[in-house]
Amino acid sequence: MTDSIVRIGPKGQIVIKKEYRDKLGIKTGNYVETIIQNDTLLIKPVNVTKELEKIKKLRSQMSKNWPKGLNSVEAVKEQRE
């Protein structure tokens, strides 16, 4: 694949070539991650299902260590005392 130059639209939008979207499996409505690395903008597809699984795992880990019967404000107050 060759590099391409695209114009930024009036709302900051860019168009990703169809061949690139097809190669990366990006479809309408999918999410992408944007990363600035030095002077380069990277655009990576995001697997939302995979990210949700990470959040669920983190939530599960936190709930095991969460003080019983306290909401987040109460837990922070307790931690600070």
Phi and psi in radians as a Rosetta constraint file:
Dihedral C 1 N 2 CA 2 C 2 CIRCULARHARMONIC -1.671 0.35
Dihedral N 2 CA 2 C 2 N 3 CIRCULARHARMONIC 2.728 0.35
Dihedral C 2 N 3 CA 3 C 3 CIRCULARHARMONIC -1.178 0.35
Dihedral N 3 CA 3 C 3 N 4 CIRCULARHARMONIC 2.745 0.35
Dihedral C 3 N 4 CA 4 C 4 CIRCULARHARMONIC -2.338 0.35
Dihedral N 4 CA 4 C 4 N 5 CIRCULARHARMONIC 2.697 0.35
Dihedral C 4 N 5 CA 5 C 5 CIRCULARHARMONIC -1.956 0.35
Dihedral N 5 CA 5 C 5 N 6 CIRCULARHARMONIC 2.252 0.35
Dihedral C 5 N 6 CA 6 C 6 CIRCULARHARMONIC -2.148 0.35
Dihedral N 6 CA 6 C 6 N 7 CIRCULARHARMONIC 2.675 0.35
Dihedral C 6 N 7 CA 7 C 7 CIRCULARHARMONIC -1.631 0.35
Dihedral N 7 CA 7 C 7 N 8 CIRCULARHARMONIC 2.455 0.35
Dihedral C 7 N 8 CA 8 C 8 CIRCULARHARMONIC -1.371 0.35
Dihedral N 8 CA 8 C 8 N 9 CIRCULARHARMONIC 2.256 0.35
Dihedral C 8 N 9 CA 9 C 9 CIRCULARHARMONIC -1.339 0.35
Dihedral N 9 CA 9 C 9 N 10 CIRCULARHARMONIC 3.067 0.35
Dihedral C 9 N 10 CA 10 C 10 CIRCULARHARMONIC -1.088 0.35
Dihedral N 10 CA 10 C 10 N 11 CIRCULARHARMONIC -0.414 0.35
Dihedral C 10 N 11 CA 11 C 11 CIRCULARHARMONIC -1.836 0.35
Dihedral N 11 CA 11 C 11 N 12 CIRCULARHARMONIC 0.340 0.35
Dihedral C 11 N 12 CA 12 C 12 CIRCULARHARMONIC 1.403 0.35
Dihedral N 12 CA 12 C 12 N 13 CIRCULARHARMONIC 0.222 0.35
Dihedral C 12 N 13 CA 13 C 13 CIRCULARHARMONIC -1.487 0.35
Dihedral N 13 CA 13 C 13 N 14 CIRCULARHARMONIC 2.620 0.35
Dihedral C 13 N 14 CA 14 C 14 CIRCULARHARMONIC -2.213 0.35
Dihedral N 14 CA 14 C 14 N 15 CIRCULARHARMONIC 2.775 0.35
Dihedral C 14 N 15 CA 15 C 15 CIRCULARHARMONIC -1.885 0.35
Dihedral N 15 CA 15 C 15 N 16 CIRCULARHARMONIC 2.216 0.35
Dihedral C 15 N 16 CA 16 C 16 CIRCULARHARMONIC -1.621 0.35
Dihedral N 16 CA 16 C 16 N 17 CIRCULARHARMONIC 2.220 0.35
Dihedral C 16 N 17 CA 17 C 17 CIRCULARHARMONIC -0.945 0.35
Dihedral N 17 CA 17 C 17 N 18 CIRCULARHARMONIC 2.510 0.35
Dihedral C 17 N 18 CA 18 C 18 CIRCULARHARMONIC -0.987 0.35
Dihedral N 18 CA 18 C 18 N 19 CIRCULARHARMONIC -0.725 0.35
Dihedral C 18 N 19 CA 19 C 19 CIRCULARHARMONIC -1.083 0.35
Dihedral N 19 CA 19 C 19 N 20 CIRCULARHARMONIC -0.608 0.35
Dihedral C 19 N 20 CA 20 C 20 CIRCULARHARMONIC -1.222 0.35
Dihedral N 20 CA 20 C 20 N 21 CIRCULARHARMONIC -0.793 0.35
Dihedral C 20 N 21 CA 21 C 21 CIRCULARHARMONIC -1.051 0.35
Dihedral N 21 CA 21 C 21 N 22 CIRCULARHARMONIC -0.758 0.35
Dihedral C 21 N 22 CA 22 C 22 CIRCULARHARMONIC -1.080 0.35
Dihedral N 22 CA 22 C 22 N 23 CIRCULARHARMONIC -0.790 0.35
Dihedral C 22 N 23 CA 23 C 23 CIRCULARHARMONIC -1.077 0.35
Dihedral N 23 CA 23 C 23 N 24 CIRCULARHARMONIC -0.635 0.35
Dihedral C 23 N 24 CA 24 C 24 CIRCULARHARMONIC -1.662 0.35
Dihedral N 24 CA 24 C 24 N 25 CIRCULARHARMONIC -0.033 0.35
Dihedral C 24 N 25 CA 25 C 25 CIRCULARHARMONIC 1.250 0.35
Dihedral N 25 CA 25 C 25 N 26 CIRCULARHARMONIC 0.463 0.35
Dihedral C 25 N 26 CA 26 C 26 CIRCULARHARMONIC -1.519 0.35
Dihedral N 26 CA 26 C 26 N 27 CIRCULARHARMONIC 2.176 0.35
Dihedral C 26 N 27 CA 27 C 27 CIRCULARHARMONIC -2.090 0.35
Dihedral N 27 CA 27 C 27 N 28 CIRCULARHARMONIC 2.853 0.35
Dihedral C 27 N 28 CA 28 C 28 CIRCULARHARMONIC -0.928 0.35
Dihedral N 28 CA 28 C 28 N 29 CIRCULARHARMONIC 2.287 0.35
Dihedral C 28 N 29 CA 29 C 29 CIRCULARHARMONIC 1.600 0.35
Dihedral N 29 CA 29 C 29 N 30 CIRCULARHARMONIC -0.217 0.35
Dihedral C 29 N 30 CA 30 C 30 CIRCULARHARMONIC -1.200 0.35
Dihedral N 30 CA 30 C 30 N 31 CIRCULARHARMONIC 2.844 0.35
Dihedral C 30 N 31 CA 31 C 31 CIRCULARHARMONIC -1.797 0.35
Dihedral N 31 CA 31 C 31 N 32 CIRCULARHARMONIC 2.596 0.35
Dihedral C 31 N 32 CA 32 C 32 CIRCULARHARMONIC -2.254 0.35
Dihedral N 32 CA 32 C 32 N 33 CIRCULARHARMONIC 2.684 0.35
Dihedral C 32 N 33 CA 33 C 33 CIRCULARHARMONIC -1.779 0.35
Dihedral N 33 CA 33 C 33 N 34 CIRCULARHARMONIC 2.359 0.35
Dihedral C 33 N 34 CA 34 C 34 CIRCULARHARMONIC -1.929 0.35
Dihedral N 34 CA 34 C 34 N 35 CIRCULARHARMONIC 2.333 0.35
Dihedral C 34 N 35 CA 35 C 35 CIRCULARHARMONIC -2.318 0.35
Dihedral N 35 CA 35 C 35 N 36 CIRCULARHARMONIC 2.298 0.35
Dihedral C 35 N 36 CA 36 C 36 CIRCULARHARMONIC -1.680 0.35
Dihedral N 36 CA 36 C 36 N 37 CIRCULARHARMONIC 2.166 0.35
Dihedral C 36 N 37 CA 37 C 37 CIRCULARHARMONIC -2.231 0.35
Dihedral N 37 CA 37 C 37 N 38 CIRCULARHARMONIC 1.849 0.35
Dihedral C 37 N 38 CA 38 C 38 CIRCULARHARMONIC 0.999 0.35
Dihedral N 38 CA 38 C 38 N 39 CIRCULARHARMONIC -2.012 0.35
Dihedral C 38 N 39 CA 39 C 39 CIRCULARHARMONIC -1.889 0.35
Dihedral N 39 CA 39 C 39 N 40 CIRCULARHARMONIC 0.477 0.35
Dihedral C 39 N 40 CA 40 C 40 CIRCULARHARMONIC -2.142 0.35
Dihedral N 40 CA 40 C 40 N 41 CIRCULARHARMONIC 2.415 0.35
Dihedral C 40 N 41 CA 41 C 41 CIRCULARHARMONIC -1.768 0.35
Dihedral N 41 CA 41 C 41 N 42 CIRCULARHARMONIC 2.080 0.35
Dihedral C 41 N 42 CA 42 C 42 CIRCULARHARMONIC -1.764 0.35
Dihedral N 42 CA 42 C 42 N 43 CIRCULARHARMONIC 2.437 0.35
Dihedral C 42 N 43 CA 43 C 43 CIRCULARHARMONIC -2.157 0.35
Dihedral N 43 CA 43 C 43 N 44 CIRCULARHARMONIC 2.024 0.35
Dihedral C 43 N 44 CA 44 C 44 CIRCULARHARMONIC -2.122 0.35
Dihedral N 44 CA 44 C 44 N 45 CIRCULARHARMONIC 2.416 0.35
Dihedral C 44 N 45 CA 45 C 45 CIRCULARHARMONIC -1.123 0.35
Dihedral N 45 CA 45 C 45 N 46 CIRCULARHARMONIC 2.551 0.35
Dihedral C 45 N 46 CA 46 C 46 CIRCULARHARMONIC -2.040 0.35
Dihedral N 46 CA 46 C 46 N 47 CIRCULARHARMONIC 2.276 0.35
Dihedral C 46 N 47 CA 47 C 47 CIRCULARHARMONIC -1.542 0.35
Dihedral N 47 CA 47 C 47 N 48 CIRCULARHARMONIC 1.718 0.35
Dihedral C 47 N 48 CA 48 C 48 CIRCULARHARMONIC -1.049 0.35
Dihedral N 48 CA 48 C 48 N 49 CIRCULARHARMONIC -0.686 0.35
Dihedral C 48 N 49 CA 49 C 49 CIRCULARHARMONIC -1.041 0.35
Dihedral N 49 CA 49 C 49 N 50 CIRCULARHARMONIC -0.760 0.35
Dihedral C 49 N 50 CA 50 C 50 CIRCULARHARMONIC -1.111 0.35
Dihedral N 50 CA 50 C 50 N 51 CIRCULARHARMONIC -0.732 0.35
Dihedral C 50 N 51 CA 51 C 51 CIRCULARHARMONIC -1.151 0.35
Dihedral N 51 CA 51 C 51 N 52 CIRCULARHARMONIC -0.683 0.35
Dihedral C 51 N 52 CA 52 C 52 CIRCULARHARMONIC -1.119 0.35
Dihedral N 52 CA 52 C 52 N 53 CIRCULARHARMONIC -0.650 0.35
Dihedral C 52 N 53 CA 53 C 53 CIRCULARHARMONIC -1.098 0.35
Dihedral N 53 CA 53 C 53 N 54 CIRCULARHARMONIC -0.693 0.35
Dihedral C 53 N 54 CA 54 C 54 CIRCULARHARMONIC -1.075 0.35
Dihedral N 54 CA 54 C 54 N 55 CIRCULARHARMONIC -0.744 0.35
Dihedral C 54 N 55 CA 55 C 55 CIRCULARHARMONIC -1.128 0.35
Dihedral N 55 CA 55 C 55 N 56 CIRCULARHARMONIC -0.756 0.35
Dihedral C 55 N 56 CA 56 C 56 CIRCULARHARMONIC -1.073 0.35
Dihedral N 56 CA 56 C 56 N 57 CIRCULARHARMONIC -0.718 0.35
Dihedral C 56 N 57 CA 57 C 57 CIRCULARHARMONIC -1.129 0.35
Dihedral N 57 CA 57 C 57 N 58 CIRCULARHARMONIC -0.760 0.35
Dihedral C 57 N 58 CA 58 C 58 CIRCULARHARMONIC -1.115 0.35
Dihedral N 58 CA 58 C 58 N 59 CIRCULARHARMONIC -0.739 0.35
Dihedral C 58 N 59 CA 59 C 59 CIRCULARHARMONIC -1.063 0.35
Dihedral N 59 CA 59 C 59 N 60 CIRCULARHARMONIC -0.733 0.35
Dihedral C 59 N 60 CA 60 C 60 CIRCULARHARMONIC -1.098 0.35
Dihedral N 60 CA 60 C 60 N 61 CIRCULARHARMONIC -0.764 0.35
Dihedral C 60 N 61 CA 61 C 61 CIRCULARHARMONIC -1.106 0.35
Dihedral N 61 CA 61 C 61 N 62 CIRCULARHARMONIC -0.724 0.35
Dihedral C 61 N 62 CA 62 C 62 CIRCULARHARMONIC -1.167 0.35
Dihedral N 62 CA 62 C 62 N 63 CIRCULARHARMONIC -0.686 0.35
Dihedral C 62 N 63 CA 63 C 63 CIRCULARHARMONIC -1.162 0.35
Dihedral N 63 CA 63 C 63 N 64 CIRCULARHARMONIC -0.478 0.35
Dihedral C 63 N 64 CA 64 C 64 CIRCULARHARMONIC -1.177 0.35
Dihedral N 64 CA 64 C 64 N 65 CIRCULARHARMONIC -0.560 0.35
Dihedral C 64 N 65 CA 65 C 65 CIRCULARHARMONIC -1.760 0.35
Dihedral N 65 CA 65 C 65 N 66 CIRCULARHARMONIC 0.001 0.35
Dihedral C 65 N 66 CA 66 C 66 CIRCULARHARMONIC -1.319 0.35
Dihedral N 66 CA 66 C 66 N 67 CIRCULARHARMONIC 2.364 0.35
Dihedral C 66 N 67 CA 67 C 67 CIRCULARHARMONIC -1.051 0.35
Dihedral N 67 CA 67 C 67 N 68 CIRCULARHARMONIC 2.282 0.35
Dihedral C 67 N 68 CA 68 C 68 CIRCULARHARMONIC -1.131 0.35
Dihedral N 68 CA 68 C 68 N 69 CIRCULARHARMONIC 2.369 0.35
Dihedral C 68 N 69 CA 69 C 69 CIRCULARHARMONIC 1.348 0.35
Dihedral N 69 CA 69 C 69 N 70 CIRCULARHARMONIC 0.133 0.35
Dihedral C 69 N 70 CA 70 C 70 CIRCULARHARMONIC -1.963 0.35
Dihedral N 70 CA 70 C 70 N 71 CIRCULARHARMONIC 2.465 0.35
Dihedral C 70 N 71 CA 71 C 71 CIRCULARHARMONIC -1.490 0.35
Dihedral N 71 CA 71 C 71 N 72 CIRCULARHARMONIC 3.119 0.35
Dihedral C 71 N 72 CA 72 C 72 CIRCULARHARMONIC -1.092 0.35
Dihedral N 72 CA 72 C 72 N 73 CIRCULARHARMONIC -0.693 0.35
Dihedral C 72 N 73 CA 73 C 73 CIRCULARHARMONIC -1.137 0.35
Dihedral N 73 CA 73 C 73 N 74 CIRCULARHARMONIC -0.797 0.35
Dihedral C 73 N 74 CA 74 C 74 CIRCULARHARMONIC -1.112 0.35
Dihedral N 74 CA 74 C 74 N 75 CIRCULARHARMONIC -0.694 0.35
Dihedral C 74 N 75 CA 75 C 75 CIRCULARHARMONIC -1.126 0.35
Dihedral N 75 CA 75 C 75 N 76 CIRCULARHARMONIC -0.713 0.35
Dihedral C 75 N 76 CA 76 C 76 CIRCULARHARMONIC -1.158 0.35
Dihedral N 76 CA 76 C 76 N 77 CIRCULARHARMONIC -0.755 0.35
Dihedral C 76 N 77 CA 77 C 77 CIRCULARHARMONIC -1.029 0.35
Dihedral N 77 CA 77 C 77 N 78 CIRCULARHARMONIC -0.764 0.35
Dihedral C 77 N 78 CA 78 C 78 CIRCULARHARMONIC -1.100 0.35
Dihedral N 78 CA 78 C 78 N 79 CIRCULARHARMONIC -0.705 0.35
Dihedral C 78 N 79 CA 79 C 79 CIRCULARHARMONIC -1.098 0.35
Dihedral N 79 CA 79 C 79 N 80 CIRCULARHARMONIC -0.642 0.35
Dihedral C 79 N 80 CA 80 C 80 CIRCULARHARMONIC -1.355 0.35
Dihedral N 80 CA 80 C 80 N 81 CIRCULARHARMONIC -0.335 0.35
